[in-house]
Amino acid sequence: MFLVNDLITLLAANLILSQALGTSTIFIAAGGKKNLVATAFVITFFTTAGASAAYLIDLMLPTTVSELRLLLYTAVIGVLYVLLLTALYFLGGSRFEELRRYVHVSAFNCAVMGTLFTVHERSVMDGLMYSFAEYAGAGLEAGVGFIIAALMLTAAYSKLNSSKVPASFRGFPAMLVYLGIISMAVYSLK
């Protein structure tokens, strides 16, 4: 149930909000199999580790100062960003320059931040979910949802950007129509 909602939200947020900024993580992931694997791994890392850290923040943050949640979530993702880049620098060696672009594109993605707030809202709605394992599982679920969404786009990417599609409709407009149809189909599974 939540996976369907998360999938639709991730697709919409990544395509609409980040396209307005000039970069769409999901388009980068759908552009090739190598990009898909690397981006999916990094997004899944950030959603899982971020959700795990969100559990600790939600546990320690008093309700009287809950407006600090956004700041603390952003700080956690920032710390994870620096730690992952540092680990890649020392462990990646010559591949650091190639791998770091996936970290840059994925770290402050709306999929990552959206996951933290979605997990928090779930825990507020359902008091039984308030455990570390549930937070981490929801983060992993969001990462897998991103992988599924990217796989769906990868399947259609070349066809929607081919010369058979009218030039004015090619690319982003065609992808939005495709995503709208896929979203309706996935939503009907609810």
C-alpha positions, 0 to 999 in steps of 0.5 A: 500500500505505502510502496505504491504511494511512495513510487508515485510520489518519487516519480512525480517529485523527481521528474517535476521538481528536480527537472525544474532545477535542470537535473533529474536523478531518475533520468540520469539513472534511466540513461544507461544500465551503468548509471542505473546500477550506480544511482540505485545503489547510492539512492538506496544507501541514502534512503536506508541510512537516512531513515535509520538516522531519522529514527534516532532523531525522532526518538530524541527530538521533543515534540515542542521543537519538532520544527527542527526536524527538517534541519536535522534531517538535512544535517544527517544527509549532509553528514552521510554525504561527506562520509560516503565521499570520504570513503569513496576517495580512500577506497575508490582510488582512480574511480573516485572521479567517476563514482562521485557524480552519483553521490552528488546527484543522489544525496540531496535528492527529493527521494531521499528527503521525502523518504525521511518525512514519509517514514516519520509520518508513518510512525506518527500514524501508526505507533507500532511502526516506531522501531529502528528496524521499521525505519530502516526497512522503510528506507530500503523499501524506498530505495527499491521503489526508486530502482523499480521506477528507474527500471520502468523508465529505462524500458521506455527511455530509448523509444520515447527519445527516438526519431519516431516521436515528434520532435516537440514531444520527444524527451521530457513531455513524452516521459511525463505522459508515459509516467502518468499512464504508468502511475494510473496503472500502479495506483489502480493496484491499490 
